[in-house]
Amino acid sequence: MRLIRLVLVLLLTMAAAWPAAQEPAPPPVEPLHRPFDEILDLYVRDGLVYYYALRQERAKFDRYVLALGEVGADTVAKWPQPRQLAYWINAYNAFVLRTVIDAYPIRGKAPEYPAVSIRQIPGAFERRTFRAGGRQLTLDALERDVIGAFDDPRALLALSRGAVGGSRLKSEAFTADRLDQQLTAMTSELVTRRVLVQVDAGNNKLSVNPMFSWREALFTRTLANRAPAIYASRGPIERAVLALIEPLIVPNEAEFLRKNEFAMVFHEFDWRLNDLTGR
């Protein structure tokens, strides 16, 4: 009898442990980016950031930014391309966060931008530099000259500009093993977030984010020739945008666009800070 009880207890213990053993392992994150992955998971929600809390508890984040700068050019060059691109995207997003928390709370007076905006920080994109991959880079140079050199327009959609009107900052770091999947997910947001693309059949227009015009050369070079032939008479940047969004839109929007009678316009970029503090 005792033996039967012992066998039953053993079987029940094994059954309880079985589901846990079958749970998939968490996606791998390179050791360099693991701290950033944890920081994003803690401080970012739906693209918005707890800047106040991040600034108050910034020691771990500052160590990560320092670690990015300690990676030399020769080291990066030896990595496979997906690992390189993940490194540079993470660096860009981390440097944006660093720019904001160094100046937080932001209350600027430049009339052309909202008072609470990364654009109120002098030279945020054009003059302030960070060290990564053996170089000193501004955010603009990192986006245009380094990330742009990979010729993957999806990578530009993964860059958070610290603004409500840009691509959402993800609650996870980019990783080499999942990079293609992550960039594809970022691209899919083009048709789910009106601040990026809006098909406005009522006003006969396609309204798109101005970031396409900021990096027009890359978008047109890599995408313009992929647009359906029906759009051949349109300009290169229009064809590039259409090549990106056509596979993603719902049928009634596709039908509207394929009439090819709409006007494509760039709407105003919303530079309000993507700050979750106090919301």
N, C-alpha and C positions, 0 to 999 in steps of 0.2 A: 504493500500500500504506500509506504514511504517512497519507494522507487517511482511509483506512478505519479505521486505528487511532484517529485523532483523533476520528472520528465515534462509534466504539464507546465511547471514554473519556467523551465528552460525554453519550452516552445513559445510561451507567452512573451518572454523577454526578447527572444529572437524576432517575433512578429512585431513587437513595438519598435525595435531598432531598425527593421527593414525599410520603412518609408524614408527614414533619415538617411540611410545608406544610399537610397536611390535619388536623393535630391541632387540636382546638377551643381557642380562647383561654381563659385562666383567667377565671372569673366576675369581673365588675367590682366593685371596692370603692371607695367614695368616698374621696378623698384624706385627709379627716379621720380616717377609721376604718382606713386602711391599716396604720398602726403597731399598732393593737390587733389587727387580723387576724393580723399576723405574730407578735405576742406570744402570742396564743391558740394558734396553730399550733405554737409552740415549747414552751410550758409546760403545755398541757392535753392529757390523754389520757383518753378515755372518761369525761369529766366530772370527772376528778380533776386536781389542780393541783400542780405542783412549786413549792410556796410558798417553800421555802428558796432555790431557784435564782432565782426571780422577785425575792425580796427582795434578794439579793446583786447582781442585775443590773437594778435598778429604774429607772435613769435614763430610759430610753426610755419606760417605762410612766408615770412621773411626768409626763413631757412631754405624753403623751396626755391624762392627767387634767386637766392645766393647759389644754390646748387645748379640751377640752369646756367648761370654765368661761369661755373667751373667746368662745364663741358666744352672741350676744345674743338676747333674746326676739324682736325684730323680724326677725332673720335666720331663726330657726326658723319663725316664723309665715308666712314667704313660701315655705317649702318645701312640696312636695306631701306629702300625709298619710303615705304609706309612708316617705318620707325622715325625716319627723318621728318616727314611731314607732320606726324603726330607731335613730335617734339616742338616744332615751330608753331603749330596751332596752340598748343598748351602754353607756350611761352608768350604768345600774343595775348591770350586771354588773361594770363597771370599778370602781365605788365599793365593791362587796362585796370585790373583790380588794384594793383599797387598804386597806379596814378591817382585813382579815386580816393583810396583810404589815406594817402599821404596828404590830401587836401580836405578831407572830410571833417566837419560838414561843409558843404559847398553853398555859398550864398554870393553869387556873382552879380555884376552890374552891366555886363556887356549886353546892349539892347537887342542884338540880333539872335540871342539864344535865351532859353529859359534860365531863370535865376539858379535853379538847381540842375546843373548840367555839367558833364565832363568838359564841355566846350568852354566853360568859364575858367578852366585851369589853363593858364598861359602856356602855349606850346605843347599841349598834351599829346598831340599826334605828330607835330612837325619838328619839335625841337628837343623835347626831353628824350634822353637815350637810356638804353638798358643793355646789359651785356649778356650775350647768348651765342653759343657756337663759335666762340673766338672773335666776336665782333661787337662793336658798339652800334646799336641800331635804334632809330626812332620807330614808333609804331607804324608810321606811313611807309618807311623803308622796309620794315619787316613784312608788311602786307604786300607791297608792290614788287619789291626786288627779290625777296626770298621765297615767300609762300607762292607768289605769282609765277615764279620760275618753274614750279612743278606742273604747270599747265592743267591743273584740275580746278575748274571753276567752282566745284562744290566746296572746296576748301575755304573760299572767301565767304561762303554762307555759314561757315562754322565759327566765324570770328565775331565775338561780342564786342561792340563798340561802347559799352557802358551806357546804352541808351534804350529807351522804350521802343524806338522806331527801328531798331536793328534786329539781327538774328538773335534768337534766345541763347543765353548762356546755359549750357547743359549742366545738370547736377552730377556730372561725371567727367573724368579726364578722357582725352582721346588716347587710344592705344593702337599699337601697330597691328595686333591680331584682329581687331574689330574695326579698323579704320574705314574700310569700304562700307560696311554696314552703318556705321555712325554718320558718315558723310551722306549716304543715301537718305537716312532719316532726316537730316537737316534739309536736304533738298525737298523732301515731301512737305515740309512746313511752308513752302512757298504758296501753296494753294489753300492752306488752312488758317493763315494769319493775314488779315487784311492790311497790316502795315507793310507787308512784303509785296503781295500781288492781289489786286482786286479786279475781277471780271465784272464790269458794270454795264450789263446789256441795256438797262433803262436809259443810260446816257450815251450809249454806243461808244464806249471807250474801255480800254485796258489800262488800268492805273498801276504803275509799278514803282518799286522803291528806287530812289536815286542812286543807291550803291551800285546799280548796274552801269550807270553813266560814269561813276567815279573810277571804275576799273573796266571801262568799255573795251580797251585793247585786248585784255585777256578773254573776256566773254565772247567777243566777236571772233577772235582767232581760233578759239576752241569749239564754238557752238554754232556759229552762223550757218555753216554749210550742212548742219544736221537738221535744219528746219524743213518741214514738209514743202514740197515744190509749190504748193498753192500760194506760199508767201514770198515767192522769188522776187516780186517787185518791191518788196519792203526793204528798208535799210538794214545794215548788218546787225546793229544792236537790237532792233526789233526781232529779227530772225533768231538771234541768240536767245532772247527771252522766251520766244515761242517754242524753240527747241527744248528748253528746260521744262516748261509748264504743260505743254500739250499732252504728254503721257500721264499727267497727274490729275487733270481737271475732270469734272463730271460731264456726262454726255451732253446735257443741254448747253453747258458753257462751251464745249468743243464745237457744237453746231453753230453757236453764235460767232465764234472766232473764225470758223471756216467760211463764213460768208465773206470774210476779208473786207469788211466795210467799216471797221472800227478805227478809232484813233488811239494810238498808244501815247500815254503821257506819264511823266515822272511826277509823283506827288511829293509834297513837302516831307522832309525827314523829321521825325519827332525826336529831338535831342534831349528830352527830359531824362534825368538819371533813372536807371532801372533799380531804384532803391525800394526795398521792402520794409525798411525801418519805419515804423509809425503808421503803416497802412492798416 
